[in-house]
Amino acid sequence: MSTTLAHSSALALVPGPTWSSFEKFRIGGNTTLEEIPEHGVGTLVGKGVTYRILRDADFQHLVGLATDVHRLQQGLNVIIQAAKVVAKHPDQEHVQLLIHSAALFAGSPVCRRATGMMRFN
């Protein structure tokens, strides 16, 4: 069973404006933030620390991708553990457990975006 995406889940971030101090960022006001393009990453350099600033839609997309990566890691761990059990106990019951685990993983949704109730607030 293959799963296809209606649209690309990739997020191609591009460099946005850079502010060399918080004061320069603050003086610009709201127009400063409007300089950050869609999929752009603004950079604010402070004393010994650098901040990256994203638009909310891009941030939510990244949260969704990170959530998906975590879910995939957990799903693969379950399948790996089931495969180890089958290697030690290759009876029908354990083989069915492995097949069931793999089928659940294969049927899981792809790229759950951070939208609606999943939004990071």
C-alpha positions, 0 to 999 in steps of 0.5 A, a space after each residue: 500500500 503506498 501513500 501519496 501526498 496531494 501536495 509537497 510536505 517540504 518546507 523550503 526556508 529562505 534567508 530573510 532580513 538580519 538585524 544586528 541588534 535588538 535596538 535596530 529590530 525594535 526601532 523598525 516596529 511592525 514593518 520590521 516583521 513584515 520584511 520577513 517573506 513567506 517561508 523566510 527566516 529573519 535573524 536577530 543577533 543579540 549579545 551572544 545569542 542569535 534568534 530565528 524569527 518565522 511566520 506562524 504558518 511556517 512555524 506550524 508547518 515545522 511543528 507538524 513535521 517534527 510531530 510526524 518525525 516523532 510519530 514515525 520514530 515511535 512506529 518504527 521502534 514498535 516494528 523493530 521490537 516486534 521483529 526481534 520477538 519474531 526472531 526469538 519466537 517465530 511462531 504464528 502468533 508472534 508473526 501475526 503481531 509483526 504483520 499487524 504492527 507493520 500494517 498499522 504503521 503503513 496505514 497511518 496518516 502522512 504529514 499531519 500538519 499543525 492545524 486546528 486543534 494540533 496548533 502550537 499556541 
